Amino acid sequence: MENVIEQIVVTARKPIVTIEDLPSDLTYKDTALVNLTGIIPLKKALEETEKQLLSQALSTYKSTRKMAKALEVSQTTIMRKLGKYQFSYQDD
């Protein structure tokens, strides 16, 4: 817990820490990330899910290394996926 608090304080980019600054695995949101309204091709559904996960990880972690660790993939995979979906980022 002490390490988590220290990480939040160090990585927060504002003077007051809010729930949005917490790592996503410590918060519960009662909303679905993927919203299906009908049958779509599986490949498209996977891409949409991947984009949403990358977007959330990017806003939470701000570093491709941290994103890779959280999503349990290599940093190379994160870099490739960010490029594929044209996400802009600055690796700290």
Backbone as CSV, one residue per row, in Angstrom:
resi,resn,N_x,N_y,N_z,CA_x,CA_y,CA_z,C_x,C_y,C_z
1,MET,0.824,-1.179,0.000,0.000,0.000,0.000,0.875,1.253,0.000
2,GLU,1.925,1.227,0.786,2.819,2.381,0.850,3.439,2.671,-0.519
3,ASN,3.825,1.613,-1.238,4.400,1.791,-2.569,3.391,2.380,-3.549
4,VAL,2.151,1.939,-3.463,1.095,2.453,-4.342,0.884,3.938,-4.083
5,ILE,0.800,4.314,-2.831,0.600,5.727,-2.476,1.780,6.565,-2.969
6,GLU,2.982,6.057,-2.765,4.162,6.782,-3.232,4.134,6.946,-4.747
7,GLN,3.761,5.898,-5.461,3.687,5.957,-6.924,2.660,6.996,-7.367
8,ILE,1.511,7.025,-6.718,0.463,7.978,-7.077,0.933,9.410,-6.846
9,VAL,1.552,9.647,-5.708,2.031,10.993,-5.381,3.090,11.444,-6.384
10,VAL,3.981,10.540,-6.763,5.060,10.883,-7.685,4.537,11.103,-9.103
11,THR,3.585,10.282,-9.548,3.125,10.353,-10.935,1.953,11.299,-11.154
12,ALA,1.269,11.698,-10.116,0.141,12.627,-10.277,0.665,13.960,-10.792
13,ARG,-0.031,14.511,-11.736,0.421,15.754,-12.365,-0.359,16.963,-11.860
14,LYS,-0.945,16.818,-10.674,-1.696,17.927,-10.088,-1.504,17.899,-8.576
15,PRO,-1.796,18.993,-7.899,-1.516,19.062,-6.458,-2.429,18.208,-5.585
16,ILE,-3.630,17.906,-6.049,-4.559,17.096,-5.262,-4.793,15.774,-5.977
17,VAL,-4.594,14.671,-5.267,-4.784,13.334,-5.825,-6.257,12.961,-5.717
18,THR,-6.823,12.496,-6.836,-8.226,12.068,-6.858,-8.310,10.600,-7.255
19,ILE,-9.504,10.069,-7.271,-9.697,8.656,-7.623,-9.209,8.349,-9.033
20,GLU,-9.239,9.349,-9.921,-8.752,9.140,-11.285,-7.250,8.866,-11.329
21,ASP,-6.537,9.265,-10.281,-5.095,9.045,-10.219,-4.730,7.639,-9.748
22,LEU,-5.696,6.905,-9.222,-5.431,5.550,-8.737,-5.224,4.600,-9.907
23,PRO,-4.382,3.592,-9.750,-4.247,2.565,-10.784,-5.598,1.901,-11.030
24,SER,-5.849,1.580,-12.278,-7.167,1.040,-12.646,-7.502,-0.260,-11.922
25,ASP,-6.498,-1.037,-11.537,-6.801,-2.286,-10.841,-7.244,-2.063,-9.394
26,LEU,-7.151,-0.830,-8.903,-7.607,-0.522,-7.544,-8.972,0.154,-7.521
27,THR,-9.492,0.460,-8.667,-10.792,1.137,-8.724,-11.800,0.247,-9.423
28,TYR,-13.044,0.461,-9.093,-14.126,-0.285,-9.733,-15.058,0.704,-10.385
29,LYS,-15.283,0.508,-11.632,-16.217,1.368,-12.347,-17.359,0.495,-12.839
30,ASP,-18.549,0.921,-12.578,-19.732,0.155,-12.942,-20.172,0.475,-14.368
31,THR,-19.196,0.489,-15.279,-19.513,0.748,-16.673,-18.760,-0.243,-17.538
32,ALA,-19.368,-0.621,-18.621,-18.725,-1.529,-19.554,-17.862,-0.719,-20.513
33,LEU,-16.670,-1.196,-20.768,-15.818,-0.518,-21.735,-16.284,-0.794,-23.155
34,VAL,-16.729,-2.002,-23.399,-17.196,-2.381,-24.724,-18.711,-2.340,-24.718
35,ASN,-19.252,-1.623,-25.658,-20.696,-1.508,-25.747,-21.150,-2.072,-27.086
36,LEU,-21.693,-3.258,-27.064,-22.148,-3.904,-28.292,-23.638,-3.655,-28.497
37,THR,-23.966,-3.256,-29.699,-25.380,-3.025,-30.011,-25.897,-4.039,-31.015
38,GLY,-25.057,-4.937,-31.418,-25.449,-5.956,-32.383,-24.264,-6.825,-32.713
39,ILE,-24.443,-7.659,-33.687,-23.379,-8.549,-34.123,-22.431,-7.781,-35.046
40,ILE,-21.155,-7.817,-34.698,-20.128,-7.222,-35.548,-19.031,-8.259,-35.739
41,PRO,-18.222,-8.096,-36.760,-17.140,-9.062,-36.958,-16.235,-9.126,-35.730
42,LEU,-15.805,-10.306,-35.387,-14.968,-10.512,-34.213,-13.686,-9.686,-34.286
43,LYS,-13.093,-9.599,-35.462,-11.862,-8.819,-35.613,-12.094,-7.351,-35.239
44,LYS,-13.218,-6.791,-35.682,-13.542,-5.400,-35.351,-13.785,-5.244,-33.847
45,ALA,-14.473,-6.206,-33.235,-14.729,-6.160,-31.791,-13.422,-6.219,-31.009
46,LEU,-12.505,-7.063,-31.442,-11.209,-7.171,-30.772,-10.408,-5.874,-30.909
47,GLU,-10.442,-5.275,-32.090,-9.729,-4.020,-32.289,-10.305,-2.905,-31.423
48,GLU,-11.623,-2.821,-31.334,-12.258,-1.791,-30.511,-11.902,-1.980,-29.029
49,THR,-11.912,-3.226,-28.584,-11.551,-3.527,-27.197,-10.089,-3.164,-26.943
50,GLU,-9.233,-3.521,-27.878,-7.810,-3.221,-27.769,-7.583,-1.705,-27.690
51,LYS,-8.273,-0.944,-28.531,-8.135,0.517,-28.516,-8.572,1.100,-27.175
52,GLN,-9.672,0.592,-26.638,-10.170,1.089,-25.362,-9.194,0.777,-24.230
53,LEU,-8.656,-0.427,-24.226,-7.683,-0.802,-23.201,-6.416,0.038,-23.299
54,LEU,-5.936,0.240,-24.513,-4.746,1.061,-24.704,-4.990,2.498,-24.266
55,SER,-6.137,3.029,-24.607,-6.474,4.395,-24.225,-6.511,4.546,-22.711
56,GLN,-7.153,3.604,-22.048,-7.233,3.676,-20.585,-5.857,3.482,-19.955
57,ALA,-5.085,2.544,-20.460,-3.741,2.312,-19.923,-2.860,3.534,-20.151
58,LEU,-2.980,4.176,-21.309,-2.177,5.348,-21.612,-2.518,6.504,-20.681
59,SER,-3.787,6.687,-20.399,-4.162,7.782,-19.499,-3.820,7.459,-18.042
60,THR,-3.734,6.181,-17.706,-3.429,5.785,-16.334,-1.932,5.755,-16.066
61,TYR,-1.158,5.209,-16.982,0.252,4.946,-16.698,1.241,5.911,-17.319
62,LYS,0.956,6.553,-18.426,1.823,7.561,-19.045,3.197,7.048,-19.477
63,SER,3.422,5.760,-19.431,4.704,5.178,-19.821,4.433,3.839,-20.508
64,THR,5.103,3.611,-21.639,4.880,2.349,-22.346,5.366,1.155,-21.535
65,ARG,6.375,1.359,-20.728,6.861,0.255,-19.877,5.808,-0.135,-18.837
66,LYS,5.214,0.892,-18.215,4.178,0.626,-17.209,2.923,0.047,-17.859
67,MET,2.591,0.543,-19.052,1.440,0.009,-19.783,1.652,-1.471,-20.086
68,ALA,2.853,-1.792,-20.563,3.171,-3.177,-20.912,3.050,-4.087,-19.698
69,LYS,3.542,-3.623,-18.573,3.463,-4.422,-17.347,2.007,-4.638,-16.936
70,ALA,1.204,-3.569,-16.974,-0.197,-3.670,-16.573,-0.997,-4.572,-17.512
71,LEU,-0.700,-4.493,-18.810,-1.438,-5.289,-19.799,-0.800,-6.654,-20.051
72,GLU,0.324,-6.893,-19.364,1.033,-8.177,-19.440,1.436,-8.550,-20.869
73,VAL,2.038,-7.563,-21.549,2.619,-7.775,-22.874,3.971,-7.084,-22.890
74,SER,4.709,-7.250,-23.970,6.012,-6.599,-24.067,5.842,-5.118,-24.427
75,GLN,6.873,-4.348,-24.139,6.840,-2.934,-24.492,6.788,-2.783,-26.011
76,THR,7.435,-3.694,-26.728,7.405,-3.669,-28.184,5.976,-3.805,-28.696
77,THR,5.205,-4.682,-28.076,3.806,-4.855,-28.459,3.021,-3.571,-28.222
78,ILE,3.260,-2.927,-27.090,2.580,-1.663,-26.789,2.927,-0.626,-27.849
79,MET,4.192,-0.495,-28.183,4.632,0.478,-29.182,3.964,0.203,-30.536
80,ARG,3.927,-1.055,-30.922,3.325,-1.433,-32.200,1.835,-1.112,-32.223
81,LYS,1.135,-1.448,-31.123,-0.312,-1.206,-31.048,-0.627,0.291,-31.010
82,LEU,0.174,1.070,-30.275,-0.046,2.520,-30.234,0.101,3.115,-31.629
83,GLY,1.077,2.620,-32.374,1.258,3.076,-33.751,0.110,2.637,-34.646
84,LYS,-0.320,1.400,-34.489,-1.416,0.860,-35.299,-2.677,1.701,-35.151
85,TYR,-2.983,2.104,-33.927,-4.210,2.865,-33.675,-3.953,4.372,-33.625
86,GLN,-2.754,4.783,-33.979,-2.366,6.190,-34.084,-2.585,6.986,-32.795
87,PHE,-2.207,6.386,-31.657,-2.229,7.086,-30.383,-0.975,7.937,-30.298
88,SER,-1.104,9.137,-29.772,0.083,9.945,-29.515,0.429,9.807,-28.035
89,TYR,1.717,9.783,-27.742,2.162,9.586,-26.370,3.545,10.181,-26.211
90,GLN,3.902,10.438,-24.971,5.266,10.842,-24.634,5.731,9.910,-23.538
91,ASP,6.697,9.099,-23.817,7.203,8.133,-22.844,8.082,8.842,-21.828
92,ASP,7.701,8.746,-20.542,8.482,9.380,-19.473,9.627,8.497,-19.061
